[in-house]
Amino acid sequence: MSKMKISVGIDIEEVKRFRTAVRDRAFLRRVFMQDEILYYKSKRKNPQTLAGIFAAKEAVVKALSQLLGNRYSVGDFVILHDKTGAPFLIEARTRKVPRLPRGLAISLSISHTSAQALAVAFVQQQ
Ligand SMILES: CC(C)(COP(=O)(O)OP(=O)(O)OC[C@H]1O[C@@H](n2cnc3c(N)ncnc32)[C@H](O)[C@@H]1OP(=O)(O)O)[C@@H](O)C(=O)NCCC(=O)NCCS
């Protein structure tokens, strides 16, 4: 019987850091993709949204590193939201749902308060 592989990654971010950083255009461009900035603007430029997106990327990198080693970084992924508001990710390079080795699939969840944003990523073999 083959063992199903699962892994979890979690990250928490201080919203304050993003509240000040949004004034720095170079920072925004370095850390976020255009679709993420547009989404943030659609959410009335709420810094909690940016903090949540960033936390999601970190959580994904952590979860993947458990199974695949340190081959991914936050810049490899774009966090998008479907029409119900649920987050999902695509690969920055291909703009598609990432094709991960060994049929791994990623699920994401984001939450935030005015002070902190938290994200959990769950990686599972399909
Ligand atoms: C999803 C829901 C539970 C979020 O609860 P909340 O306590 O307000 O939000 P939190 O601060 O914990 O988390 C917010 C994040 O949850 C995520 N989220 C939003 N809607 C989501 C959904 N339907 N499913 C999963 N995650 C969702 C987003 O990443 C959001 O961050 P953002 O606002 O920066 O994009 C709440 O909106 C809900 O009950 N929705 C039901 C579905 C619904 O009514 N959808 C309306 C559009 S069809």
The ligand as a Gaussian input file, in Angstrom:
#p B3LYP/6-31G(d) Opt

LIG

0 1
 C      -15.777000      33.186000       3.615000
 C      -16.137000      33.836000       4.940000
 C      -16.342000      32.720000       5.951000
 C      -15.027000      34.789000       5.356000
 O      -15.140000      35.071000       6.708000
 P      -14.527000      36.359000       7.430000
 O      -14.438000      36.056000       8.858000
 O      -15.264000      37.546000       6.965000
 O      -13.099000      36.531000       6.792000
 P      -11.603000      36.290000       7.313000
 O      -11.040000      37.581000       7.760000
 O      -11.473000      35.137000       8.236000
 O      -10.899000      35.867000       5.940000
 C      -10.943000      36.692000       4.861000
 C      -10.311000      35.935000       3.752000
 O      -11.010000      34.713000       3.533000
 C      -10.870000      34.349000       2.157000
 N      -12.208000      34.071000       1.643000
 C      -13.165000      34.955000       1.300000
 N      -14.259000      34.294000       0.855000
 C      -13.971000      32.980000       0.909000
 C      -14.694000      31.787000       0.578000
 N      -15.927000      31.843000       0.068000
 N      -14.112000      30.603000       0.782000
 C      -12.853000      30.531000       1.267000
 N      -12.116000      31.621000       1.608000
 C      -12.677000      32.826000       1.426000
 C      -10.230000      35.516000       1.434000
 O       -8.855000      35.232000       1.218000
 C      -10.399000      36.652000       2.434000
 O       -9.373000      37.603000       2.357000
 P       -9.606000      38.943000       1.477000
 O      -10.867000      39.557000       1.988000
 O       -8.400000      39.767000       1.755000
 O       -9.721000      38.476000       0.083000
 C      -17.442000      34.628000       4.828000
 O      -17.262000      35.663000       3.896000
 C      -18.598000      33.732000       4.403000
 O      -19.265000      33.129000       5.235000
 N      -18.857000      33.627000       3.140000
 C      -19.837000      32.667000       2.639000
 C      -19.816000      32.673000       1.178000
 C      -20.375000      33.969000       0.739000
 O      -21.279000      34.520000       1.287000
 N      -19.796000      34.482000      -0.321000
 C      -20.226000      35.733000      -0.835000
 C      -19.768000      35.879000      -2.261000
 S      -20.606000      34.706000      -3.292000

